[in-house]
Amino acid sequence: MNLKTLQQIRWEGYLRHDKSKGIRNKILVVYTVACSSYVAKEIVRRLNHLDVEVIGFEGCTDNAYAIRLLTSLIVHPNVGGILAIGLGCEYTQADRLAKTAQKHGRLAKYFYIQESGGTADSIEKGIQLVNAMLEKLEHTPKAPMGFEDLVIGAECGGSDFTSGLAGNVVVGRFYDILESCGGTPIFEEIVETVGLVELLKSRAANQQVKNELVYTYHKALEYCKSVHQYSVSPGNFAGGLSTIEEKSMGAVIKSGTKPIQGVLKVGMNPPKKGLWLLDSTPDPGDVQYGITNPNDNEGLMDLISCGSHLVFLVTGRGNVVGSAVAPVIKVTGNSETYQKLKGDMDFNAGLLLDGNICTEELAFKLAAYVLGICRGQLTKAESLGHVEYFIPYKNQDKTVMIRKECKF
């Protein structure tokens, strides 16, 4: 396989009314508060259907970040329909979510448990509604897709010494290939760029982007200082990483070498093709909710909220999670980890360290794996039923413009 071949490859995607194209055709059962979570989860459990998943927000009081994330997910290209379920007295309104989904041409229903007879009746009602949507989704129109149509996100978690030598390196080279095909790669974890602000500036597509990158970098650094928590863990040190700067170098290399087109916030679709940085760090404000990314699944959901058709989770020490809405391809640069967790890990970039294969060849092998997933092959997480998600409270407002002049 080579670049010219990738540029010509096509497969059938799911065409939405808003002209977006998906690689999956899912129904999301969405709970809007912890009080309706049991009903939503029980509907999905009883249906036991690969394309029916649950997501939701626990809080009774609404939160702009969480609402924006939920709204982005229900109109994601991989989603064909939603059922929104509320208790009836929370701030996050199920009917508003359904109306938003309908505006984007998705099948959408909603109800409130307080008006639907309680737990048992609500579960039965939800099953009937979802089954009716599944029948309609069988007739979803198809349209050709290629690598130029893909938005792909990447983050790393459980990094070890191989992450910056192999796992993230191969993903970075694939990102260069994807961008050359006309696709849209997104990388995140600005808190894992400590010490690399000059490198980020050198990658900026223009002066405005340079200003955005500098502001975003220093905002993240100040936030880490304020909560006394940097993005490094005991597992990272046990895996052979010595400093946060070393981890940063490994994390940034997964972005490849292409110019960075700009900074996205959670729930923002890239306004044009090319490489983008996702800022998931809280904005300055009076209310703080703890560390920047509580767990890997929140980071994956952030990337998916920006329209990622699928996401990479690069992990040297290993991970078993998947995600709702979009497939997760788990990549490791550690061959020992790959063998230990072969039932969970999708791709072994550790072969690079064996010296028998080059980065370029491995990157094209990863592209071939991506192609299989786009054509309907299941990731390891999908096959096992891993559909984790996490939507916390967070202070981040996408309407806040990046400053032209940074105060830092």
Secondary structure in CASP SS format (residue, H / E / C, confidence):
PFRMAT SS
TARGET T0000
AUTHOR 0000-0000-0000
METHOD secondary structure of the structure
MODEL  1
M C 1.00
N C 1.00
L H 1.00
K H 1.00
T H 1.00
L H 1.00
Q H 1.00
Q H 1.00
I C 1.00
R C 1.00
W E 1.00
E E 1.00
G E 1.00
Y E 1.00
L E 1.00
R C 1.00
H C 1.00
D C 1.00
K C 1.00
S C 1.00
K E 1.00
G E 1.00
I C 1.00
R C 1.00
N C 1.00
K E 1.00
I E 1.00
L E 1.00
V E 1.00
V E 1.00
Y E 1.00
T C 1.00
V C 1.00
A H 1.00
C H 1.00
S H 1.00
S H 1.00
Y H 1.00
V H 1.00
A H 1.00
K H 1.00
E H 1.00
I H 1.00
V H 1.00
R H 1.00
R H 1.00
L H 1.00
N C 1.00
H C 1.00
L C 1.00
D C 1.00
V E 1.00
E E 1.00
V E 1.00
I E 1.00
G E 1.00
F C 1.00
E C 1.00
G C 1.00
C C 1.00
T C 1.00
D C 1.00
N C 1.00
A H 1.00
Y H 1.00
A H 1.00
I H 1.00
R H 1.00
L H 1.00
L H 1.00
T H 1.00
S H 1.00
L H 1.00
I H 1.00
V C 1.00
H C 1.00
P C 1.00
N C 1.00
V E 1.00
G E 1.00
G E 1.00
I E 1.00
L E 1.00
A E 1.00
I E 1.00
G E 1.00
L C 1.00
G C 1.00
C C 1.00
E C 1.00
Y C 1.00
T C 1.00
Q C 1.00
A H 1.00
D H 1.00
R H 1.00
L H 1.00
A H 1.00
K H 1.00
T H 1.00
A H 1.00
Q H 1.00
K H 1.00
H C 1.00
G C 1.00
R C 1.00
L E 1.00
A E 1.00
K E 1.00
Y E 1.00
F E 1.00
Y E 1.00
I H 1.00
Q H 1.00
E H 1.00
S C 1.00
G C 1.00
G C 1.00
T H 1.00
A H 1.00
D H 1.00
S H 1.00
I H 1.00
E H 1.00
K H 1.00
G H 1.00
I H 1.00
Q H 1.00
L H 1.00
V H 1.00
N H 1.00
A H 1.00
M H 1.00
L H 1.00
E H 1.00
K H 1.00
L H 1.00
E C 1.00
H C 1.00
T C 1.00
P C 1.00
K E 1.00
A E 1.00
P E 1.00
M E 1.00
G C 1.00
F H 1.00
E H 1.00
D H 1.00
L C 1.00
V E 1.00
I E 1.00
G E 1.00
A E 1.00
E E 1.00
C E 1.00
G C 1.00
G C 1.00
S C 1.00
D C 1.00
F C 1.00
T C 1.00
S H 1.00
G H 1.00
L H 1.00
A H 1.00
G H 1.00
N H 1.00
V H 1.00
V H 1.00
V H 1.00
G H 1.00
R H 1.00
F H 1.00
Y H 1.00
D H 1.00
I H 1.00
L H 1.00
E H 1.00
S H 1.00
C C 1.00
G C 1.00
G C 1.00
T E 1.00
P E 1.00
I E 1.00
F E 1.00
E C 1.00
E C 1.00
I H 1.00
V H 1.00
E H 1.00
T C 1.00
V C 1.00
G C 1.00
L C 1.00
V H 1.00
E H 1.00
L H 1.00
L H 1.00
K H 1.00
S H 1.00
R C 1.00
A E 1.00
A C 1.00
N C 1.00
Q H 1.00
Q H 1.00
V H 1.00
K H 1.00
N H 1.00
E H 1.00
L H 1.00
V H 1.00
Y H 1.00
T H 1.00
Y H 1.00
H H 1.00
K H 1.00
A H 1.00
L H 1.00
E H 1.00
Y H 1.00
C H 1.00
K H 1.00
S H 1.00
V H 1.00
H C 1.00
Q C 1.00
Y C 1.00
S C 1.00
V C 1.00
S C 1.00
P H 1.00
G H 1.00
N H 1.00
F H 1.00
A H 1.00
G C 1.00
G C 1.00
L C 1.00
S C 1.00
T C 1.00
I H 1.00
E H 1.00
E H 1.00
K H 1.00
S H 1.00
M H 1.00
G H 1.00
A H 1.00
V H 1.00
I H 1.00
K H 1.00
S H 1.00
G C 1.00
T C 1.00
K C 1.00
P C 1.00
I E 1.00
Q E 1.00
G E 1.00
V E 1.00
L E 1.00
K E 1.00
V C 1.00
G C 1.00
M C 1.00
N C 1.00
P C 1.00
P C 1.00
K C 1.00
K C 1.00
G C 1.00
L E 1.00
W E 1.00
L E 1.00
L E 1.00
D E 1.00
S C 1.00
T C 1.00
P C 1.00
D C 1.00
P C 1.00
G C 1.00
D C 1.00
V C 1.00
Q C 1.00
Y C 1.00
G C 1.00
I C 1.00
T C 1.00
N C 1.00
P C 1.00
N C 1.00
D H 1.00
N H 1.00
E H 1.00
G H 1.00
L H 1.00
M H 1.00
D H 1.00
L H 1.00
I H 1.00
S H 1.00
C C 1.00
G C 1.00
S C 1.00
H C 1.00
L E 1.00
V E 1.00
F E 1.00
L E 1.00
V E 1.00
T C 1.00
G C 1.00
R C 1.00
G C 1.00
N C 1.00
V C 1.00
V C 1.00
G C 1.00
S C 1.00
A C 1.00
V C 1.00
A C 1.00
P C 1.00
V E 1.00
I E 1.00
K E 1.00
V E 1.00
T E 1.00
G C 1.00
N C 1.00
S H 1.00
E H 1.00
T H 1.00
Y H 1.00
Q H 1.00
K H 1.00
L C 1.00
K C 1.00
G C 1.00
D C 1.00
M C 1.00
D C 1.00
F E 1.00
N E 1.00
A C 1.00
G C 1.00
L H 1.00
L H 1.00
L H 1.00
D H 1.00
G C 1.00
N C 1.00
I C 1.00
C C 1.00
T H 1.00
E H 1.00
E H 1.00
L H 1.00
A H 1.00
F H 1.00
K H 1.00
L H 1.00
A H 1.00
A H 1.00
Y H 1.00
V H 1.00
L H 1.00
G H 1.00
I H 1.00
C H 1.00
R C 1.00
G C 1.00
Q C 1.00
L C 1.00
T C 1.00
K H 1.00
A H 1.00
E H 1.00
S H 1.00
L H 1.00
G C 1.00
H C 1.00
V C 1.00
E C 1.00
Y C 1.00
F C 1.00
I C 1.00
P C 1.00
Y C 1.00
K C 1.00
N C 1.00
Q C 1.00
D C 1.00
K C 1.00
T C 1.00
V C 1.00
M C 1.00
I C 1.00
R C 1.00
K C 1.00
E C 1.00
C C 1.00
K C 1.00
F C 1.00
END
